[in-house]
């Protein structure tokens, strides 16, 4: 998993080993981020807003 800020800078990267619906992002400042998930050749990205 990679998380990028609104400027496109990588701010967090982590390997997720088990499925979960929750991930602690409380250490990131408020703003807009892009979360990118990769599994082999598959890639998915979503925009999130932290308030």
Buried (B, 14 or more C-beta within 10 A) or exposed (E): EBBBBEEEEEBBEEEEEEEEEEEEEEEBEEEEBBBBEEEEEEEEEEEEEEE
